[in-house]
């Protein structure tokens, strides 16, 4: 099923964009500066949990984007007048 393929490969698509974002790069540098001050066992625990949290957030946002796109496509099947009326234009 196409949704399984998308869900299984969603992070690959996101990582390319994430790697080029300067703000994320600075935030990552700051995070690892702070983590670097901790003992190794705590450092590993925080890093693992942060990675799980971030990965899950990316997946949720990605799937929500697909849902929003799908709903938009359904709405755009309506006639133009109905779309304009629903937008109060």
C-alpha positions in Angstrom: 0.0 0.0 0.0 1.3 3.5 -0.9 0.8 4.9 2.6 3.1 2.2 4.1 5.8 3.1 1.6 5.5 6.8 2.4 5.5 6.2 6.1 8.5 3.9 5.9 10.5 6.4 3.9 9.2 9.7 5.3 12.3 10.5 7.3 14.6 10.1 4.3 12.8 13.0 2.6 12.8 15.1 5.7 16.5 14.7 6.5 17.6 16.3 3.3 15.7 19.5 4.2 16.7 19.3 7.8 20.4 19.1 7.0 20.4 22.4 5.2 18.5 24.5 7.8 20.8 26.9 9.6 18.6 27.4 12.6 18.4 23.7 13.2 22.1 23.5 12.9 22.6 26.2 15.6 20.0 24.5 17.9 21.7 21.2 17.5 25.1 22.7 18.3 23.6 24.3 21.4 21.9 21.1 22.5 25.1 19.1 22.2 27.0 21.8 24.0 24.6 21.4 26.9 24.5 17.6 26.8 28.3 17.6 26.6 28.4 18.9 30.2 26.6 15.8 31.5 27.8 12.4 32.6 27.9 9.8 29.8 24.9 7.7 31.0 22.6 10.7 31.3 23.9 12.1 28.0 23.0 8.9 26.2 19.6 8.7 27.8 18.7 12.3 26.8 20.0 11.9 23.3 18.0 8.7 22.7 14.8 10.2 24.1 15.3 13.4 22.1 15.8 11.4 18.9 12.7 9.4 19.5 10.7 12.5 20.2 12.0 14.4 17.2 11.4 11.4 14.9 7.9 11.0 16.1 7.1 14.7 15.7 8.4 14.6 12.1 6.3 11.6 11.3 3.2 13.2 12.7 3.8 16.5 10.9 4.5 14.7 7.6 1.4 12.5 7.8 -0.8 15.5 8.8 0.6 17.4 5.8 -0.6 14.5 3.6 -4.0 14.5 5.3 -4.4 18.3 4.7 -3.3 17.9 1.1 -5.8 15.1 0.6 -8.6 17.2 2.1 -7.7 20.1 -0.1 -7.8 17.9 -3.2 -11.3 16.7 -2.2 -12.4 20.3 -1.6 -11.1 21.4 -5.0 -13.4 18.8 -6.7 -16.3 21.1 -5.8 -17.4 23.7 -8.3 -15.7 27.1 -8.2 -18.7 28.9 -6.8 -19.1 26.5 -3.9 -15.4 26.9 -3.1 -15.6 30.8 -3.2 -18.7 30.7 -1.0 -17.0 28.5 1.6 -14.1 31.0 1.7 -16.5 34.0 2.1 -15.0 35.7 -0.9 
